[in-house]
């Protein structure tokens, strides 16, 4: 293999680009890496993501390096010279890979793959051409222009915005089938047609990968603003069927005329609308104040919400019924509860944390509540304090994402029988609930309690037990509703409540 050094590549690999990509790494550390390689008579190469990031102007926290062999030995020398850092062997015993963790920085070093005799032979065995480029580490610190090692024309693919697999990439590691879409989502690239064909023909092999690895890649897709387009692309290739087969149960499942899509397409389009809402919350919830904007700035919570959007109607196929007595009316009674249970099982398969499973399932189980309250608001013009308190209590810190989900769900349904003004009612309801929480509910919950358990035991002669908690919650509800405002009023109200119960 020969080095590829086109004029365009050379001009893109100037000092400014490299300095920007490596700005997080202290100059002393870079010098120690080079000195340690020299002491061990190794040629050190900058490869992989950090080089790709240098060419695209993207910041990075990782440093990927390649040497002929002896990754652990090399990093032990680096740590010894540096005086600190944690050494972490990677892969199994046969993998010549190791990581040095220094504060928030990571340096990954790997020996040439598969016994390759040169850096060029190593690079062609990587996953995608845009990651199959290299640079002599010494040239980073030299004064001249770095020379790009590019045996598979990865630089040209980078300029075209193209994800192209290296030969044998998918057979070496089937997770790369999914990683192709992850890179496409993160970089806003398209996947090469031949590579797409390879993914389609080998999609079933993704099932051999560990669930934790699959879940990690899916999460990285969900953190981008292109998750909906990426899941649609994975559906087109057939890969999605091996990742979330439950979605396919909704393919061809007809819905009432409120909707214009079958259940599967509706789930996918809800995710698409959700990404639009996250990108511009105030345009969908005008006057929402700081609540929606604050959530819009929390990418970690976006992952949970996007999964909830994708799976929110996954319970419909199992609950679909056609009522012959009502002109063939289609119903999905309790599909929210069924969907929450299915999401739990998906979460177990993908090794989600207990907290994530709980929150995603809760969003799915509650996703119809805003519509129910919106109907009441539309008919009666207002809601009782008790009705608002009930939803605020049940949703807790999921209130904002719940309304994002409801709005996306509504916008994804555009059938001929869809009632008018649903989105307007959701907007009004959201603003009313946020105001209620801030002005009525939180002051009561954060303020001094009108009654304590001891008050109920000492004054009313009640026995300790679960009934005490239920009565205190009833008092709290009455206080939020504005029915009581003092200890004596609370005692009087509670005595009447107990007499009428």
matplotlib code that plots the C-alpha trace (Angstrom):
import matplotlib.pyplot as plt

x = [0.0, 1.2, 0.6, -2.1, -1.3, -3.5, -3.2, -6.7, -5.9, -2.6, -4.2, -7.0, -4.5, -2.9, -1.6, -4.8, -7.0, -4.8, -4.3, -8.1, -8.7, -6.0, -6.5, -7.7, -4.5, -1.6, 1.6, 3.5, 1.3, 1.8, 5.6, 5.6, 3.6, 6.2, 9.2, 7.8, 7.3, 10.9, 12.3, 10.4, 11.4, 7.8, 6.3, 3.2, 0.2, -2.8, -5.8, -9.6, -12.1, -9.7, -8.2, -11.6, -12.6, -9.6, -10.6, -14.3, -13.4, -15.1, -13.9, -12.9, -12.1, -10.4, -7.1, -6.9, -3.4, -1.9, 1.4, 2.9, 2.2, 2.5, -0.3, -0.2, 3.6, 3.6, 0.9, 2.6, 5.7, 3.5, 1.9, 5.3, 6.7, 3.5, 3.2, -0.5, -3.5, -5.5, -4.6, -7.6, -7.1, -9.7, -11.3, -10.4, -7.0, -6.3, -6.9, -3.8, -5.7, -5.4, -6.7, -5.1, -7.6, -6.3, -9.0, -11.7, -9.3, -8.9, -6.0, -6.8, -3.9, -4.1, -1.6, -2.0, -5.1, -4.9, -1.1, -0.8, 2.7, 2.2, -0.1, -1.6, -2.5, -4.0, -6.1, -7.8, -9.1, -11.0, -14.8, -15.4, -13.1, -13.6, -12.0, -9.3, -6.9, -3.7, -1.0, 2.5, 2.4, 5.8, 4.4, 2.0, 4.9, 7.0, 7.0, 6.1, 2.8, 1.4, 1.1, -2.2, -2.0, -5.3, -5.2, -9.0, -9.7, -11.4, -10.7, -12.7, -15.6, -15.3, -15.6, -18.6, -20.3, -20.3, -20.2, -18.5, -17.6, -14.1, -13.9, -15.0, -16.0, -19.4, -18.1, -15.4, -17.9, -21.7, -22.1, -20.8, -24.1, -25.6, -22.5, -22.9, -26.2, -24.8, -22.0, -24.5, -26.7, -23.9, -22.1, -25.2, -23.7, -25.4, -24.6, -23.0, -25.3, -23.1, -22.7, -26.5, -26.9, -24.3, -26.3, -29.5, -28.1, -26.3, -28.9, -29.7, -26.1, -26.7, -28.4, -25.0, -23.9, -24.2, -27.3, -25.2, -23.2, -26.4, -28.0, -25.0, -25.1, -28.9, -28.5, -25.9, -28.4, -31.1, -28.8, -28.6, -31.3, -31.6, -32.9, -36.2, -34.6, -32.1, -34.7, -36.6, -33.4, -32.8, -36.3, -35.7, -32.6, -34.3, -31.9, -34.6, -36.6, -33.7, -33.3, -36.9, -39.1, -42.1, -42.5, -43.3, -46.4, -47.9, -47.1, -50.4, -52.5, -55.3, -56.3, -59.5, -59.9, -58.4, -55.1, -53.7, -51.0, -50.8, -49.5, -45.9, -45.6, -47.4, -44.8, -42.0, -43.7, -44.3, -40.5, -40.0, -42.4, -40.8, -37.4, -39.0, -40.5, -37.3, -35.5, -38.0, -40.2, -41.5, -42.9, -45.1, -45.8, -45.9, -45.9, -44.6, -42.0, -38.8, -40.1, -40.1, -36.9, -35.1, -36.1, -35.1, -31.5, -31.3, -30.0, -29.8, -33.6, -34.2, -33.1, -35.9, -38.4, -37.5, -37.8, -41.2, -42.3, -41.0, -42.8, -45.8, -48.4, -46.5, -49.4, -52.1, -51.7, -52.4, -55.4, -57.0, -60.8, -63.5, -66.9, -69.4, -72.3, -70.8, -70.3, -67.0, -65.4, -61.8, -60.7, -57.4, -58.6, -55.8, -53.1, -51.2, -50.9, -50.1, -47.5, -45.8, -45.4, -44.0, -41.5, -40.4, -39.6, -37.7, -35.8, -34.8, -33.6, -31.5, -30.2, -31.7, -31.3, -34.2, -34.7, -34.9, -37.3, -39.5, -39.5, -40.1, -42.9, -44.5, -44.5, -46.1, -48.7, -49.6, -49.5, -53.3, -53.8, -53.2, -55.8, -58.4, -57.9, -57.8, -61.3, -62.6, -61.0, -62.5, -66.0, -66.1, -63.6, -61.6, -60.3, -60.7, -57.7, -58.1, -57.9, -54.8, -53.2, -53.9, -52.0, -49.2, -48.7, -48.7, -46.4, -44.0, -40.8, -42.1, -44.8, -42.9, -41.8, -45.3, -46.7, -43.9, -44.9, -48.6, -48.0, -45.9, -48.5, -51.2, -49.2, -48.4, -52.1, -53.6, -56.6, -59.8, -61.8, -59.3, -61.0, -60.0, -57.9, -56.4, -52.9, -54.3, -56.0, -52.7, -50.9, -53.5, -53.5, -49.8, -49.5, -52.4, -50.7, -47.3, -48.9, -50.9, -47.7, -45.7, -48.4, -50.6, -49.1, -45.4, -46.0, -48.2, -45.9, -42.8, -44.3, -45.0, -47.5, -51.0, -51.1, -48.7, -49.2, -48.9, -51.7, -54.0, -53.0, -53.1, -56.1, -58.3, -57.3, -56.3, -54.1, -50.7, -50.9, -51.4, -54.6, -52.6, -50.7, -53.9, -55.6, -52.6, -52.5, -56.3, -55.5, -52.7, -55.1, -57.6, -55.0, -53.8, -57.4, -57.7, -60.4, -58.3, -55.5, -54.9, -54.4, -57.9, -59.5, -57.6, -58.8, -62.4, -62.2, -60.7, -63.4, -66.1, -64.2, -64.0, -67.7, -68.7, -66.3]
y = [0.0, 3.5, 6.7, 9.0, 12.7, 14.8, 18.5, 18.9, 16.5, 18.2, 21.6, 20.4, 18.9, 22.1, 23.1, 24.9, 21.9, 19.6, 22.1, 22.5, 18.7, 18.1, 21.2, 19.2, 17.2, 18.9, 19.5, 17.6, 14.6, 14.6, 14.8, 12.0, 9.8, 10.5, 10.0, 6.7, 5.4, 6.3, 4.6, 1.4, 1.7, 2.0, 4.1, 5.8, 6.8, 9.0, 7.1, 6.8, 9.2, 12.0, 12.2, 12.3, 15.0, 17.0, 16.9, 17.9, 20.5, 18.5, 18.6, 15.3, 13.9, 10.7, 10.0, 6.9, 5.6, 2.6, 0.8, -2.4, -4.2, -4.1, -1.6, -2.3, -2.1, 1.2, 2.8, 1.6, 3.5, 6.6, 6.4, 6.0, 9.1, 11.1, 10.1, 9.4, 7.9, 4.7, 1.8, -0.2, -3.3, -3.4, -6.4, -10.0, -11.6, -11.8, -8.1, -6.0, -2.9, -0.7, 2.6, 5.2, 7.4, 10.8, 13.0, 13.4, 12.3, 8.9, 7.5, 4.3, 2.4, -0.8, -3.0, -3.6, -5.7, -9.3, -9.4, -6.7, -5.9, -2.1, 0.7, 0.6, -3.0, -2.2, 0.6, -1.4, -3.8, -1.1, -0.4, 2.5, 4.3, 7.6, 5.9, 4.2, 7.1, 7.6, 10.1, 9.7, 11.1, 12.6, 14.8, 16.5, 18.0, 18.7, 22.0, 20.6, 19.7, 16.3, 13.6, 11.7, 7.9, 7.1, 3.6, 3.5, 7.1, 7.9, 11.6, 11.7, 9.9, 12.4, 15.3, 13.6, 12.9, 9.2, 6.2, 3.3, 0.0, -1.4, -4.9, -7.6, -5.0, -6.5, -10.1, -9.1, -7.3, -7.3, -4.4, -2.3, -2.8, -0.5, 1.7, 2.7, 4.3, 5.8, 7.6, 8.7, 10.2, 11.9, 13.3, 13.8, 11.6, 9.2, 5.5, 4.2, 2.1, -0.9, -0.7, -0.5, -3.6, -5.4, -4.3, -5.6, -9.0, -9.4, -7.7, -10.9, -11.2, -8.2, -10.6, -12.1, -8.8, -8.2, -6.3, -3.7, -2.8, -2.5, -0.3, 2.0, 2.6, 3.2, 5.7, 7.6, 7.7, 9.0, 11.8, 13.3, 15.4, 12.8, 9.8, 9.6, 9.6, 7.1, 4.7, 5.0, 4.2, 1.1, 0.0, 0.3, -1.9, -4.4, -3.9, -2.4, -5.7, -7.3, -4.5, -3.6, -6.3, -5.2, -2.1, -4.4, -5.7, -2.4, -2.6, -2.7, -2.3, 0.1, 2.9, 5.0, 7.9, 10.2, 8.8, 8.7, 6.1, 2.6, 2.0, 1.4, 4.5, 6.6, 5.6, 6.6, 9.9, 10.7, 10.4, 12.7, 15.3, 15.0, 16.0, 19.1, 20.0, 19.5, 21.7, 24.5, 24.1, 27.6, 27.4, 24.4, 25.7, 29.4, 31.1, 28.0, 29.9, 28.4, 24.8, 23.6, 25.5, 23.9, 20.5, 21.3, 21.8, 18.3, 15.9, 13.0, 13.1, 13.3, 9.7, 8.5, 10.7, 9.7, 6.0, 6.7, 8.4, 5.5, 3.0, 5.0, 3.0, -0.4, -1.8, -1.1, -4.3, -6.5, -4.5, -3.7, -4.5, -3.8, -3.1, -4.6, -3.0, 0.5, 0.4, -1.4, 1.2, 0.4, 0.7, 0.2, 0.1, 0.1, 0.1, 2.6, 0.1, -2.8, -0.6, 0.2, -3.5, -4.1, -1.2, -2.8, -6.0, -4.2, -2.4, -5.6, -7.0, -3.8, -3.8, -0.4, 0.8, 0.3, 4.1, 4.3, 1.4, 3.0, 6.5, 5.3, 3.0, 5.8, 8.1, 5.5, 4.6, 8.3, 9.4, 9.6, 11.7, 15.1, 14.2, 13.2, 16.4, 18.4, 17.0, 18.2, 21.6, 21.9, 21.0, 22.9, 25.7, 25.0, 22.3, 21.7, 22.1, 18.4, 17.3, 19.3, 18.1, 14.5, 14.7, 16.9, 14.4, 11.4, 12.9, 14.4, 15.5, 13.8, 16.5, 18.5, 15.4, 14.0, 17.1, 17.0, 13.4, 14.3, 17.1, 14.9, 12.2, 14.6, 16.2, 12.7, 12.0, 13.9, 11.8, 13.3, 12.8, 14.4, 17.0, 20.6, 22.6, 19.6, 21.1, 24.4, 22.7, 20.9, 24.2, 25.8, 22.8, 22.8, 26.4, 26.1, 23.1, 24.7, 27.8, 25.6, 23.8, 26.9, 29.1, 26.6, 23.2, 23.9, 26.5, 24.1, 21.1, 23.1, 25.1, 23.9, 21.1, 22.0, 18.6, 15.9, 12.3, 13.1, 15.6, 12.9, 10.5, 13.0, 15.1, 12.6, 9.5, 7.6, 4.5, 4.6, 2.9, 3.4, 5.3, 8.2, 8.7, 8.6, 11.2, 13.5, 13.3, 14.2, 17.2, 18.3, 17.9, 20.1, 22.7, 22.9, 23.2, 26.2, 24.6, 24.9, 27.2, 26.7, 23.8, 24.3, 24.4, 21.2, 19.4, 20.5, 19.5, 16.1, 15.3, 16.0, 14.0, 11.0, 11.3, 11.2, 8.4]
z = [0.0, -0.7, 1.0, -0.6, -0.4, -2.6, -2.6, -1.1, 1.7, 2.5, 2.6, 4.9, 7.3, 8.2, 11.6, 12.6, 11.9, 13.9, 16.8, 17.0, 17.1, 19.7, 21.8, 24.9, 25.0, 26.8, 24.7, 27.4, 26.9, 23.2, 23.6, 26.1, 23.7, 20.9, 23.2, 24.6, 21.1, 20.2, 23.3, 22.4, 18.7, 17.6, 14.8, 16.3, 14.1, 14.7, 13.4, 13.6, 15.0, 16.1, 12.6, 11.1, 13.5, 12.6, 9.0, 9.8, 12.4, 15.2, 18.8, 20.5, 23.9, 22.6, 21.0, 18.8, 18.1, 16.3, 16.7, 15.3, 18.6, 22.4, 23.3, 27.1, 27.2, 25.4, 27.6, 30.7, 29.6, 28.9, 32.3, 34.0, 32.3, 32.9, 36.5, 36.6, 34.7, 34.8, 32.5, 31.2, 29.0, 26.2, 24.5, 25.3, 25.9, 22.2, 21.5, 21.5, 22.7, 25.8, 27.1, 29.3, 31.1, 32.1, 33.9, 31.2, 28.3, 26.9, 24.8, 23.0, 21.5, 19.3, 17.7, 14.0, 13.2, 12.2, 12.1, 9.6, 8.6, 8.0, 8.9, 5.4, 5.9, 9.3, 8.0, 5.3, 8.0, 9.8, 9.7, 7.3, 4.9, 6.8, 9.8, 7.7, 7.5, 9.4, 10.1, 11.5, 15.0, 14.7, 11.9, 14.3, 16.2, 13.0, 11.3, 7.9, 6.3, 7.6, 5.0, 5.1, 4.8, 3.0, 1.2, 0.6, -0.4, 2.9, 2.6, -0.7, 1.0, 3.9, 1.5, -0.2, 3.1, 2.4, 4.8, 2.9, 4.5, 4.3, 2.7, 5.2, 7.8, 8.7, 8.9, 11.3, 13.6, 12.8, 15.2, 12.3, 10.5, 13.2, 13.5, 9.8, 10.7, 13.9, 12.0, 9.3, 12.0, 13.9, 10.8, 8.7, 6.0, 3.6, 3.4, 0.2, -2.0, -2.0, 1.8, 2.1, 0.1, 2.3, 5.4, 4.0, 3.1, 6.4, 8.7, 10.6, 11.9, 14.2, 16.5, 17.4, 19.1, 22.8, 23.8, 25.7, 22.5, 20.4, 23.1, 23.2, 19.4, 19.5, 22.3, 20.2, 17.4, 19.7, 20.9, 17.4, 15.7, 13.0, 14.9, 13.0, 9.6, 10.8, 12.1, 8.8, 6.9, 9.2, 8.4, 4.7, 4.9, 7.2, 10.1, 12.3, 12.3, 14.2, 16.6, 17.6, 16.0, 18.1, 15.9, 12.9, 14.6, 13.8, 10.0, 8.1, 11.3, 10.2, 12.6, 12.9, 10.5, 13.1, 11.7, 8.1, 8.8, 10.1, 13.6, 12.6, 10.4, 13.0, 15.6, 13.3, 12.4, 16.0, 16.6, 13.6, 15.0, 18.5, 17.1, 15.5, 18.9, 20.8, 18.2, 18.6, 21.7, 21.9, 18.4, 19.5, 23.0, 22.8, 26.2, 27.9, 29.8, 31.0, 31.6, 28.0, 27.1, 30.1, 29.0, 25.4, 26.7, 28.4, 25.7, 28.2, 28.8, 25.1, 24.7, 27.0, 25.4, 21.9, 22.8, 24.3, 21.1, 18.9, 21.1, 22.4, 20.4, 20.3, 22.4, 19.7, 17.6, 20.6, 21.8, 18.4, 18.2, 15.6, 17.1, 14.6, 16.6, 15.9, 12.2, 12.4, 14.7, 15.5, 19.1, 21.1, 24.6, 27.2, 24.5, 26.7, 29.5, 27.1, 25.4, 28.7, 29.4, 26.0, 26.4, 29.7, 27.9, 25.1, 27.9, 29.5, 26.2, 25.5, 29.1, 30.0, 33.5, 35.9, 36.0, 32.2, 31.9, 34.5, 32.9, 29.4, 30.4, 32.5, 29.6, 27.4, 30.0, 30.5, 26.9, 26.5, 29.7, 28.1, 25.4, 28.0, 30.0, 26.8, 25.9, 29.3, 28.8, 25.4, 26.6, 29.9, 29.3, 32.5, 34.7, 38.4, 40.7, 41.7, 38.0, 37.4, 40.7, 39.8, 36.5, 38.0, 40.8, 38.5, 35.9, 38.4, 36.6, 33.4, 32.9, 30.3, 28.3, 28.5, 26.7, 24.2, 23.5, 23.3, 20.9, 18.6, 18.8, 17.8, 14.9, 13.6, 13.2, 10.3, 9.3, 7.8, 11.1, 13.3, 15.5, 15.1, 17.6, 19.4, 19.3, 20.6, 23.5, 24.3, 24.3, 26.6, 28.9, 29.2, 30.1, 32.6, 34.2, 34.4, 36.0, 38.4, 39.5, 40.0, 41.6, 43.5, 43.9, 44.6, 47.3, 49.3, 48.8, 49.7, 52.6, 56.2, 56.5, 57.8, 59.6, 60.5, 61.4, 65.1, 64.7, 63.4, 66.1, 69.0, 68.0, 66.2, 68.0, 64.9, 65.0, 63.2, 59.8, 56.0, 56.6, 58.1, 54.8, 52.7, 55.0, 54.9, 51.1, 51.1, 53.2, 50.9, 47.9, 49.6, 50.5, 46.8, 45.7, 48.0, 50.2, 53.5, 54.6, 58.3, 60.8, 62.3, 58.9, 58.0, 61.1, 60.5, 56.9, 57.7, 60.3, 57.7, 55.1, 57.5, 58.4, 54.7, 53.7]

ax = plt.figure().add_subplot(projection="3d")
ax.plot(x, y, z, "-o")
ax.set_aspect("equal")
plt.show()
